[in-house]
């Protein structure tokens, strides 16, 4: 192998070969050396490209993971909002009284039919839950007038109605 050429003057006069064979050999040796250097350079570039591809793949993988994490966070926020909305809807529905409907064909006996009718009619008779309903002043006279209840039926029916409707928010006092 030859030493690197340091200046232009030595390039013209590498050696003084005496024969054409020597010049050809020297030229071939330089070509081989150039091929080796080029091969080493190409291998170094290929290794650098592989390393760059690894870094790029790793970066893209991290970016994909970050994107998926962001999507999961957004979906989690959507689901949390939906849960909040559903909880509010459940609370609203629980606060809304369900209408009382009774299948009177299943009832035998006049007393129980009167009670069932009174329970069914109560929410319509007293739609304002905030109004304080008095047992002796409001509820028992209403049971006597509308359903022709005797004193014992008024006492028992009014207590049953209080037990049935007070948890739903009616203010029924004695």
C-alpha positions, 0 to 999 in steps of 0.5 A, spaced: 500 500 500 502 506 498 502 512 503 496 518 502 498 523 497 499 530 500 500 535 495 499 536 488 507 535 486 507 528 488 501 526 484 505 527 478 511 523 480 509 518 484 515 513 482 519 513 476 517 506 473 522 503 468 517 499 465 510 499 463 509 493 467 511 497 473 506 502 472 500 497 470 502 494 477 502 500 481 495 502 477 492 496 479 494 496 486 491 503 487 485 501 484 485 495 489 486 500 494 481 505 492 476 499 491 477 497 499 477 504 501 470 504 497 468 498 500 469 500 507 466 507 506 460 503 503 459 498 509 460 504 514 454 508 511 450 501 511 451 501 518 450 508 519 443 507 515 441 501 519 442 504 526 438 510 523 433 505 521 433 502 528 432 509 531 427 511 526 423 505 528 424 506 535 421 513 535 415 511 530 414 505 535 414 510 541 410 515 537 405 510 535 404 508 543 403 515 545 398 516 539 394 510 542 395 512 549 392 519 547 386 515 543 385 511 550 385 517 554 380 521 549 376 515 549 376 514 557 374 521 558 368 520 553 366 514 557 367 518 564 362 523 561 357 518 558 357 515 565 356 522 569 350 523 564 347 516 565 348 517 573 344 524 572 339 520 568 338 515 573 337 520 579 332 524 575 328 517 573 329 515 581 326 522 583 320 521 578 314 518 581 312 512 577 304 512 576 301 507 580 296 502 576 293 496 579 289 491 575 282 491 578 280 484 575 285 481 580 282 484 586 277 480 590 273 484 595 270 491 596 275 493 601 281 491 597 278 494 591 277 501 595 284 501 597 287 499 590 283 505 587 285 510 593 292 508 592 292 509 584 288 516 585 292 519 590 298 522 586 293 525 581 289 528 587 295 531 591 300 532 585 304 538 589 309 534 593 311 540 596 304 541 599 304 538 606 298 533 606 295 532 613 292 526 615 286 528 619 284 534 615 286 532 608 287 525 606 282 521 611 276 526 609 278 525 601 278 517 602 271 518 606 268 522 600 271 519 594 271 512 596 265 512 601 270 509 606 268 508 614 272 510 619 276 504 620 278 504 613 280 511 613 284 510 618 288 504 615 288 506 608 291 513 610 296 509 614 298 505 608 298 511 603 303 514 607 307 508 608 307 507 600 308 514 598 312 518 603 319 515 600 317 518 594 317 525 596 310 527 599 310 531 605 304 527 609 304 529 616 299 527 622 
